[in-house]
Amino acid sequence: MNKIKLFTYIIITEIFIVGTLLIILFVNSGLNYFHNDKIIVSNTDIIYSKDKSVPFTGKMQDTLDNKLIVEFNVVNGIKQGEFSLLTLDGSFAVQGYMNKNKNDGMWKYYYKSGQLECIGNFDNDEPSGKWSWFYHNGSKRCEGLYINGKPDGQWIKYDEEGNTCAIIKYLAGEIISFVQIDILAKV
């Protein structure tokens, strides 16, 4: 296999995974991005109504840079329950669940068109279990497992027609093998 082609593919795959994780970190980064002047966040990440000493309980809704609407529930100052980022027209950009200020359970990420881009689970704020990414046309792009927040085991990359085009094996986040499948060679 051409080493340049292999290296390029690995870099692109890693950028895609890192990009998804950066979105996750942005979503979980707290209220520092909000411009809501009716709340404050303590240095312990507890949410309070402005000028009150009792932690806030209720539904939070605000905009991020006038591009996205963020909605989530707060119980005793802690993000708890459904969490969503919506476009200004009301379609989902991200849907998930918060448990004690941490990502937990199934999270879904969407393209601007509303088509599902990625689905996976979190356990105590770390990616966990099976994750799947999709092309704009809905066909699967990539799937693999996270263990302890790192890619692990066999990951499969598909082309837009659904053909397997690469198999990457990870061990605790490190690539241990990479096989690129030449679709034309199958014919």
Secondary structure as UniProt FT lines:
FT   HELIX           3..28
FT   HELIX           31..33
FT   TURN            37..38
FT   STRAND          39..41
FT   TURN            43..44
FT   STRAND          47..49
FT   TURN            50..51
FT   STRAND          58..64
FT   TURN            65..67
FT   STRAND          68..75
FT   TURN            76..77
FT   STRAND          78..87
FT   TURN            88..89
FT   STRAND          92..99
FT   TURN            100..101
FT   STRAND          102..103
FT   STRAND          105..110
FT   TURN            112..113
FT   STRAND          116..123
FT   TURN            124..125
FT   STRAND          126..134
FT   TURN            136..137
FT   STRAND          140..147
FT   TURN            148..149
FT   STRAND          150..158
FT   TURN            160..161
FT   STRAND          164..171
FT   TURN            172..173
FT   STRAND          174..180
FT   HELIX           183..186
//
